[in-house]
Amino acid sequence: MEEWDYLDERKLERSYDMRVCVSCVHFAHGVDSHCRTLVACQLHRSQLQQEEHLTRRCEYWKWATEALIA
């Protein structure tokens, strides 16, 4: 994840409900070699800018229960 580029902000839209990156099944997090938190999208194989995961989502947002049904 550390070597991934950042996701283009044009692929993310503002969200005013719980459908944000952090609640998506594709959301991932980890730490880099300096113990800094990384947040990313596994679907896009890209890192997210800090705090974007709390307020934005992409068109492929999916809730865990939706993923089980699909």
Contact map, one row per residue, 1 for C-alpha under 8 A:
1111000000000000000000000000010000000101000011100000000000000000000000
1111000000000000000000000000000100000100000000100000000000000000000000
1111100000000000000000000000000000000000000000000000000000000000000000
1111110000000000000000000000000000000000000011100000000000000000000000
0011111000000000000000000000000000000000000001100000000000000000000000
0001111100000000000000000000000000000000000001111000000000000000000000
0000111110100000000000000000000000000000000101111000000000000000000000
0000011111110000000000000000000000000000000000000000000000000000000000
0000001111110000000000000000000000000000000000000000000000000000000000
0000000111111000000000000000000000000000000000000000000000000000000000
0000001111111000000000000000000000000000000000000000000001100000000000
0000000111111100000000000000000000000000000000000000000111100000000000
0000000001111110000000000000000000000000000000000000000111000000000000
0000000000011111000000000000000000000000000000000000001110000000000000
0000000000001111111100000000000000000000000000000000001110000000000000
0000000000000111111000000000000000000000000000000000001000000000000000
0000000000000011111100000000000000000000000000000000000000000000000000
0000000000000011111100100000000000000000000000000000000000000000000000
0000000000000011111110110000000000000000000000000000000110001010000000
0000000000000010111111110000000000000000000000000000111110001000000000
0000000000000000001111110110000000000000100000000001111111001000000000
0000000000000000000111110010000000000000000000000000110000000000000000
0000000000000000011111111010000000000000000000000000000000000010000000
0000000000000000001111111110000000000000000000000000000000001111000000
0000000000000000000000111110000000000000000000000000000000001111001000
0000000000000000000010011111000000000000111000000000000000001100000000
0000000000000000000011111111100000000011110000000000000000000000000000
0000000000000000000000000111110000000011110000000000000000000000000000
0000000000000000000000000011111000001111000000000000000000000000000000
1000000000000000000000000001111100001110000000000000000000000000000000
0000000000000000000000000000111111111100000000000000000000000000000000
0100000000000000000000000000011111111100000000000000000000000000000000
0000000000000000000000000000001111110000000000000000000000000000000000
0000000000000000000000000000001111110000000000000000000000000000000000
0000000000000000000000000000001111111000000000000000000000000000000000
0000000000000000000000000000001111111100000000000000000000000000000000
0000000000000000000000000000111100111110000000000000000000000000000000
1100000000000000000000000000111100011111000000110100000000000000000000
0000000000000000000000000011110000001111100000111100100000000000000000
1000000000000000000000000011100000000111110011110000000000000000000000
0000000000000000000010000111000000000011111111110000000000000000000000
0000000000000000000000000111000000000001111111000000000000000000000000
0000000000000000000000000100000000000000111111000000000000000000000000
0000001000000000000000000000000000000000111111000000000000000000000000
1001000000000000000000000000000000000001111111100000000000000000000000
1001111000000000000000000000000000000001111111110000000000000000000000
1101111000000000000000000000000000000111100011111000000000000000000000
0000011000000000000000000000000000000111100001111101100000000000000000
0000011000000000000000000000000000000010000000111111100000000000000000
0000000000000000000000000000000000000110000000011111100000000000000000
0000000000000000000000000000000000000000000000001111111000000000000000
0000000000000000000010000000000000000000000000011111111100000000000000
0000000000000000000111000000000000000010000000011111111110000000000000
0000000000000000000111000000000000000000000000000011111100000000000000
0000000000000111000110000000000000000000000000000011111110000000000000
0000000000011110001110000000000000000000000000000001111111000000000000
0000000000011110001110000000000000000000000000000000101111111000000000
0000000000111000000010000000000000000000000000000000000111111000000000
0000000000110000000000000000000000000000000000000000000011111000000000
0000000000000000000000000000000000000000000000000000000011111100000000
0000000000000000001110011100000000000000000000000000000011111110000000
0000000000000000000000011100000000000000000000000000000000011111011000
0000000000000000001000111000000000000000000000000000000000001111111000
0000000000000000000000011000000000000000000000000000000000000111111100
0000000000000000000000000000000000000000000000000000000000000011111110
0000000000000000000000000000000000000000000000000000000000000111111111
0000000000000000000000001000000000000000000000000000000000000111111111
0000000000000000000000000000000000000000000000000000000000000001111111
0000000000000000000000000000000000000000000000000000000000000000111111
0000000000000000000000000000000000000000000000000000000000000000011111
